[in-house]
Amino acid sequence: MRVAPVRVIFPRFYSITNHNEAKLGELCNLNDGFLEWSLVWRRNFFVWENEMLEGLMEILDESC
């Protein structure tokens, strides 16, 4: 099953990340059996964006 690009599913987060040109595989690391993401944002999240962020992270964890 092919998943749409992050910029399509979560355009808001795509617009505020500092990693617009990176591939997902370049941003995730396996450290002692735990998946870690190296994401940097241009600003802090609004309160209502935190729930959307959980959905984004679930998709990212499945894709790495």
N, C-alpha and C positions, 0 to 999 in steps of 0.2 A: 504494500500500500504506500503510495507516495503522499507526503504531507506538503501542504502549501508552504512557501517561504515565510519566515517569521515576519518579514516586512509586510506581508499580506494579511496574516492572521492578527498580528499585534502592531499595527502601524504607529501607534502612539509610542510604544517602547522603542521601536526601531528608530524613530525620529529623535529620541533623547539618549541613545547609546553613543559611546565613543568608538564603537566597533563596527561601523556600517560596512566596511570592506572585508571584515574577517569572516572566515568559515567557522561553523559551529565547532568542528573538531579542533580548531586552534584555541578555543576558549574554555575547553573542559579538560580536567586532569583527574586521574585516579590516584588518590593519595591514601595509602593504608587501607584500601578497599572502599573508600568513600569517594563519591563523585563531587568534585569542586568546580565551580564556575568562576572564571576570571572576568566578570562583567563590571564595566565602569560606566557610570551614568553622568550626564551633564548637569543634572540637578537632583535634588531630593524628590521623592515621590509625594504626591498628594495622598491624603488618607484613603480616598476611594480607589486609588491606583494599586494599593497593596493587595487587594483581592484579585485584581487582574494579574498581578505579578505572580501569584500562586499558580494560576492557570498556565502562564508562560513557563514557569519553572517545571511543571509537570510534563509539558511537551518537550522541553529541552532535555530533561532527564531521560526520557524515552528515546531521544534521538542520538544521544552520545554513546 
